[in-house]
Amino acid sequence: MPIRYIPYDKVPVKGQAILNNITRTQRLLSYKDNDKVYERIIRGIPYYELNEIERVGEASENLIIRGECLSACAYLKEQGIKVDLVYIDPPFASGADYAKKVYIRKNPKLAKKIKKAEEKLELDELASFEEKMYGDIWSKEDYLNWMYENLMAIKEVMSDTASIYVHLDWHIGHYVKILMDEVFGEENFRNEIVWKYFGPTSTKVNYPRKHDNIYYYTYSDEKIFNYEACLVEYDEKAIRRYDKIDEDGRRYKIYNEKDGTQRRAYMNAGTPTEIFEIPAEQNPYYGTQKPQALLERIIKASSNEKMIVADFFGGSGVTAKVANDLNRKFIHCDIGINSIQTVRDRLKESRAGFKILEVQDGLNLFRNPTQTMDKLASLIDGLSKEKPEGINSFWFGVITDSKYGTIPVYLPDLRDSTKKVLDIVAINEVINKEIHNFDSFSGEIKKVVIYYVDIIDLNEIKKFIKENNETLIEVELRDLKQVLDFVVIDDKVDFSLNENGLLYEVKINSFYSDRLKQKIDEYNAKQASKAKGSFITISDDGLELIEYISLDCTNESGSWKSDSEIKIDKNGFISVDGVKTKDFWDGVITSTQKPKRLKIRNIAGDEIVYIC
């Protein structure tokens, strides 16, 4: 459970939105076949404890937060932190699964045999497999509920002069625009920015979709807007119109006035436009990464130096990276561990100072919520995701039991913060709606299982079920956290620590990851069915499965202090303490102080810490 709920001080603008199919922050409970409102629940923003995981560089106000947008906003509000610019690039409700490439590194023993350290393999020559990062699969109503709560929470931490840019596309953007009118007010809508990108445009059945939409709102009329930052260079045709040059080298053209006089019209630094023609950037780790040039224009236009720029769906960390480069403070938030690691490493290379915080919401997540949901299917005894006809999508799967027969099982969607708390409203939906839908099921349902992450009051929920369940179906409640505790299984490493003159050497002798072995076995099984399938083989010591090694010579526990670190890129080249080299890793990491802890990250992002 959260420590407490922080109330919303700011209310949405009344009477703007016309979407009546979303519940918004205030949830209404009404009984089946009864229009009377029974109870109104107003929670606010859930506030959890946050632990400091790592501190990089000098003490700084820059933050990297692993957790949901709501939890991050609750923390910021509790700490009295106001943000001056928000850019978010949330899921687009596109129905697509997004995956990342996981590349096998060079084994240190094999790397020594390569004569030219500068030789760089083409990406298609590197052994790799894909891992799902998140599934952008929502019903429209669920997505809008989730988005509304996020926008309300973000509004709570915006300064009086703040701006917000919400980046979406044709799938859902027009609906979110209506929500933003309600949350921020139609009068605070400033413009719709069109990001026009380039790429394949061939289509014979439709106009090509080659742009995204960015909705730009401000908190009030007292906004930050740097006009010069919005100017783009004139094209050649426009430049030719300014066909004269004065003694200072400035271009101008002559205007003939109505009274017969002439005046000079000088060409300024550029022309403002709401159409951003910026090429997309490809990132093998984040297929949805947005280009730095896009963020540069937004951050320069709507913030000044030393101001705080926040991205609550931070992904690969472009917003934080650009904000830091432009001498702004940054707040990066994301639920996925790969996002946190990616932005941590790129900001380390930029010599930024920051703290990494993790929301303690009771969830032992495996990399990201989507992969965790997939894991749960195999961790719950007897659970099958194949549902018989008559069991709808509300239920995650079914269990077949000798006593009860078919048991529908509900799991809260860990990608959606609105589904985490089991309260009277949620359980009422089960007993007064969902279990009545079993009429179309050919068999008899005697029992359902409801898993929860948080619960308002267990006894109150049980009492409500007893008093209001008019069916003979038993409703069993189970704590999902007890299952989630088994999601993460540590990798295994064998290492040795030795003194070598003035240096301490940690040598990694072997590394084994059962999770990676399963993924590679799955990949090889698929390749075996192909005529020209290529297979991934792993050496006995398994060192090619390591991406990152760090030594903490300062702290025996608590927040991590990386006193020495090595990161191996997909081509096998290493960065030492954030500095890129053309060297290959030799299986050793050194430090001038005696290490107290060793951290190893595998190529999929799982980290393990050992006491030296």
N, C-alpha and C positions, 0 to 999 in steps of 0.2 A: 504494500500500500504506500501511496505517497506520504511524506511527512505531513503535508497539509495541502489544501487547495488555495491558491492565491486568487483572490477575486478579480474580476475584470472591472477596471475603473472606467474604461471608455466603452460606450455603447455604440452599436452600429447605427448608421443613419436610418431613421424610420421611413417606411413606406417606399423604398426604392426598388428592392428586389421583387421579382415576380415569380420566383421559383418556389412553389409550395410543396415540392416533394422532398425537401430536405428538412432536417429537424433543428439545425443550428445549435447553438450552445445551450439554450434552455430546452430541455426535453420534456415532452408531454406524455403522460401515461393515460390511456383510455382503455376500458375493458371491452372485450369482444361483445358486439351487438349492443353497445352502450356508448353514446357520444359524450357522456359526462366525463370531464377531466377529473382524474383521481388525485394526481400529485404532480407537482412541478419540481424538477430537480435542476438546481443551478449550482454547478460545481466550481467553475473557475479553471485555472491552469494547474495541473498536477505538479507539485514541487517535490523532487527527490533529492537525496544527498548526492553530491558529486565528489568523486575521488580524483586527486591529481595523479595521473599515470606517469607523466614525464615532464621535465622542464628542459628546454633547449635554449642555449644562449643566455644573454642577460635577462634579468627579471623584466617582464613586459606585460602590457595589458592585452597583447594578442592572445587569442584563445582558439584552440582546436577542441571541439566537443564531440565525443561519440555519444549519440543519443538522438532522440526525436526532436523535431522543431518545437513542440509544445514544452518539453522538458527544458530545452535550452532557453526558451523565452522566460519560463518560470524562474530559472536561475538568474538570468540577467535582470529581471524585474526585482527579485529579492535582493540582489546586490546593488540596485540603483544604477545599472549601466544602461545608457541610452545610445541607440545606434543612429547614425546620421544618413546612412544610405543602405537600402536592402536591395539586393539582386537575388532572385531565386529562379532556378530552372528545375521545377518539380517534375515528376512523371507527367506525361501528356495524356494519360488514359487512352493509350493507343492500342492496347491489347497485345503488345509485343513483349517477348522476353529479351532481356539484354544480357549478353555474355561478355566475358573478357578472355583474351588469349593468355594461357599460362605457358611460359617458355621454359624448357629444360636448359639449365646452365651447362657450361663445359665443366667436366670433371677436372679438378686441379692437376691430376696426374697426366691427363691427356693434353691439357693446355700447355704443359711444358714442352711438348713435342712439336708445337706449332712454331715454325721458324720465324714468321713475320707477325709480330704482335699487333701490327696495324691492320692486318687482314680482317675484314668484317664480312661475315656471312650474310647473304640475303635472307630476308625474313622467311621466305618459303623453304629455305634449307634448314631452318631451325626446327627441332622437334618440339611440338606443342600440342596442347589440347584446350578445350574451352570449358569455362565454368560459368554457370548462371550467376549474375550479380543481383539482378532484381527482376521481378515480373511486373510489368506495367499493365496489370489486368484488373480492371475495376468495373463494377456496375456504375452507371452514371450517377445514381443517387448516392452511393457510398463514396464515390470520389468527391462529389460536391460537399457532402457532409464533412469529410476529412479536410478538404481545402478550406472550407469556411472556418473551421476551428483554428487552422494554422494561420490564416489571415488575421483573425481576431487576436491571437496570441502575439503575432508580429507587431500589430498596431500598438499593443501595450508597451512595447519597448522602443518605439520610434520617438525621436526627439521632435520638438515643435517645428523644426525646419527640415525634417527628413523627407526623403523620397523613396518610393518603392517601384522596382521594375520586375514584373512577373512575365517570365519567358515561357510561351506555350506555342502550340500550332493549331491546325484546323480541327483537330479531334475534339477539343474541349474548351478552347480559348474563349469562344463567344459566350459560353455559360459562365465561366469564371469572371469575365468582364462584368456581368450582371451582379455577381457576388461582391466584386470590388466596389461597384457603385454603392452597394448597401453598406459595406464596412467603412469605406473611406469617403463616400459622398460623390455624387455625380459632378459636383462643382470642383472637386479635387482631381478629376481626371484631366490629365494634361495632353496626352497624345497616345496614339497607337504607333509604335515604331515597327517598321517592317525590316527584318533582317533578310536581305536577299543574298543567297549563296550560290555557288556555281557547282556544276557537275553534270552528269548525264541528263539530257533533257528529252530523250526520245520517248514519245508516247503516241499511239495511234488512236487511243480511245478517250483521251482527256487532255486538258491543258496540264502541263507538268507542274507539280507542286515544288516550287523552288524558294520558299520563304517561310520564316517563322514570324509569329506575332509577339511583340513585347508591349505589355500594358503599363503605362507610366502614370503613376499617381503621386501626389504629395500629401503630406499630413495636413497642411494648411496653405494659405497664400504666402506665408513667409518661408519660402523655399530657397534652397541653394541652386542656382543655375548659372553656370559659366558659359556664356554664349560663344566665346571664342573656341571652346573645346568642341563645339558642334559643327564648326566649319569644315567643309571638305574642299579639296582643290577643284578649281574649275577644269572642265574638260577642254580639249584643244579648240573646239568650236567656239566656246565662250571666250577663251583667251584671245582668239583672233579678232573678236569684236572690239577688244581694247587694243587698238592697233597703234597707239602712240605711246611714247615713253618720254617722261620729263627729265629734267637735269639730275634728279635724284634716283633715276632708274625705275620709277613707279609707272605702271601701265595705266593709261586712261583712254577714254573716247570722248568725242565732242558731241554735246547735245545742242540742238538748235531750239531756242525758246520761242514762244509765240510772238514775243515783241521784237524778234529779229536778232536778239543777242545770242551769244554762244557761251556755254560753260563746260568746264571739264568734269567728267564723271569718272572717278578713280575706281579701279578694281580693288576690292578689299582682299582680306586674307583667304577668303573662300566663301562658300554659300552654305547656309544651314539646310539640312534635309532630314526628314523622318525616315527616309529609306537608306538603310545602311548596307551598302554593297561591299561585303567583306567575305573573302574565301573561307570556307570551313577548314578546320584542322583535323587531321586524322591522328588518333591516339590508339595504339594497340591495346591499351589497358582500359580505356574509357571511350567507347564508340560514340557516346553522346557529349563528349567534351566540346565546349564552345571556344571559339578563337580568342586569343589574348587581345587582338585589335578591337573586338566587339566590347570587351569589358573595359579596355582603356578609354574608349569614347564615353561610355556610361559613367565611369568613375570620375573622369576629369570633369564631365559636365555637371554632375550632381553632388560633388563633395570637394572639400579643400584639404590641404595637407593637415595631418594629425587627427583628422576626423575618423570615425569608426565606420567601416564597411562590413556588412554582415551578409553571409550566404548560408541559409538554413538547410539547403539541399546541395551541399558543397561539391559532391562528386570528386573530380580530379584536382580540385583546388585552384582552378584558374583565377577565380575572384580573389582569393587570399593572396596568391602570387602577384597578381597585377596591383592589388592594393598596397602590398608591401613595397613593390618597385616604385610606386608613385608616392611613397612616404605617407601612406595612410595606415591606420591601425586596422586589424582584421579580426573577424570572428567567423570561423569555419565550423559548420555543424553537419554531421551525416551519421546515419545509423550503421553504415557498413564499415567493417574493419579495414577493408582494402582502400576505401576512401581516406580514412585517417592515416594509414601508412603512406599512401601516395603523396598526400599534401605535406605530411611530416617530412618526407625525404626531399621533396622539391624545395621546401622552405629552408631546410637545413643547408642545401646547396646555395641558397640565396643569402645565407648568413643572417636569417631572421631570428629573432628571439620570440619564444612563445611557450605557453603551457598547454599540455594535453589533459583534458578532463574527461571522465567517463561517468555517465549517469547511472546511478545504482538503483535501477528500477526492478530488481529481482529477476531479470531475464538473463540467462546464461546463453547469449546468442552465439550461433556458429557462423562467423564471418558476416552474414547479413540475414535479414528476416526471411527472405525467399528461400535460401538454402536451409535455414532452420526449419521452415515449414516442411520442406522435402524430407529432412532428417526425421521429423516427428512421425511421419508415416511408417517408418521402419522401427521406431522405438516403442510405440504403443502396441502391446501384445495383441496379436490377432487382428489388427486393424487392416482393412482393405479399402483403398480409395475407389474401387469399382463398386458403384452403388446400384442396387436393383431398381427396376422401374417402379416409380411411385415414391422414391426417396429423392427429394429435390436438392438443389445446390446449397441450401442453408447448412446441410450436414457435410462435414469433411469426409466422412467415410462410414463404414459399418463394421461391426464385430459380430461374428456368428458364434453363438453360445448354445451349448447343449440344453441348458435350462430355459433361457429366455428367447432363443431363436435369433432373429436379426435385431441387432441393437444399433440404432443410428448414433453417431458420435459427432458432437459439435466441438470445433476448435476455434478460438478467436484468431482472426487474421492478424499476425504480428506486424504486418506492414501498415496496419491501420490503427492509429492510437485510439480512435473512438471505440474500438472493439475490446479493449483490454479489461475494462471494469465490468464485472457482473453485478448489476443492480436490479432494482425492482422493474425498471423499464425493460431491460434485456430479458429477464426471466419471464416476464409477462408475455413477451413475444413468443417464447417457447411454448408455454402452457396454454395460451389462449389463441394461438395462431398455428404454429408449426406442427404441433402434434395432432392438430385437427386435420392437417393436410395428408395424413397417412391413409385417408379413406381410399385413395387411388392405388395403394399398395396391395398386392395380391395376398400377402400373408398377414399375420397378426403381429403388431408391435406391442411388446409388454414392458419395454424399458428403453430409456434414452440416457446417454452419458453426456454431461455438459462440463467441459474443461474451462477453467478460468485462470487468468493471471492475477488480477486484483479482484477483491470482493468487498463490497461496502460493509456488510454485516452478515456473516454466515448464518447465524441463528435467525435473523430477520428474513433472509432469503428462504430458508427452510420452512419457516412459519407461513410465508406467503404462498409457497408451493402447496403446503398442506391445506390451506384455507381456500385456494382458488383453482386447484387442479381438479376439474370435474370428470376427468377420464380415469381409467384403471391403469394407465401407463405410469410406471415408476420413473422418477427423475433423480438420477444420481449425479452429485457434484464432485468433481475431482480437481485438485490443484495442479495446474500445468507445470508449475515450477519444479515439482518433484520429477517430472519427466525431463525437463530441460537441463537439469543438473547432469544428465548423462550424455548431453549432446557433444560436448567437447572432450575428446580423448587426446592426451598429450602425445607428441612425437617423442622419439627416443634418440638420445645422442650419447656418444662415448667421446670423452675429451681428456686431455692431460694438461697440467699447468707446470711450467718449468721456468727457472731463472736462466737467462742467457746474458751475462754481463750486466749492463744497466737496464736491460729490458726484461719484462715478464712475457712469456710466450704461452698462448693457449692454442693447442693443436687439436683440431677436430679429426678424430680417428674414423668415426663412422656416424651415419645419420639414417634413421629409418622413420618413415611416416606411413602408417597403415592407411590413412585417408587418401594420400596421394597414390599409394599402390592400387587402391580400389579404382581410383579415377583412371589410372594408366591401364589397368586391366580392362576396364570398360571400353576405353579407346581402342586398345588392341583387338578386343573382340569384334568391334565394329569394322576395323580394318581387315580382319580375317575374311569377312564376307565380300570384300572387294577384289577385283581381278589384280589390281596393282596397288594393294594396300601397303602402307608404310607403317612400321612398328616402332614403338618407343621401348628401348632397353635401358635399364638402370644398372650401374656398376654395383659391386658388392658393398662398397663403402657408402654409396648413396649421396656423396657430397654435391653432386650436380642438382640436388633437390633443395639446396640452400640458397636463399636470396640475400640474406642480411645477417650480420653478426655484430654484436655490441658488447662492450665490457663496461661495467659500472664499478669504478674503483672508489666511489664516495659513499654510497648508501648500501647497507645490508638488507634493507627492506623499504617499502613505501615507494615514493616517487622515483622514477628511473633517472639516473644521470649518466648519459653516454660519454664516458671519458675517452673511449676509442671505439671506432666503428668502421666496418667495411660493408659496402653494398656491391653486389655483383649484378651487372645489367644482363640483358637477354643475349648479348654477344659474348659474355664472359669477362668483359673488362670491369675493373673495379673502381669505385670511388672510395677514397680514404678520408674519413672525417668530412665528407661533403665535397671533396675535391676530386674531379674526374681524372682518371689516368688511362693509359694504354697498356696497363699491366693486367695479367691474369692472377687470380687468387691461387695461393699455394697451399691452402688448407690451414693457415696459421693466422692469428691476430695477436698483435703485441700491444703493450702499454708500458709507460714509464713507472706506473704505480702498481701495486699488487691488486689484481682484480678481486672484487668481493662477489660479483654476480656476472653470469653470462646469459645473454639473450640471443636466441636464434629464431629467425623467421624463415619459413619455407616458401617456396615459389608461389603457393596459393594464398599466402598471407597469415597462416597460423603461426603464432609465436609461443615460445616456451622459455622459461627462465630457470637457470640452475645456479645453485650456490657453489662458488669456486672453493 
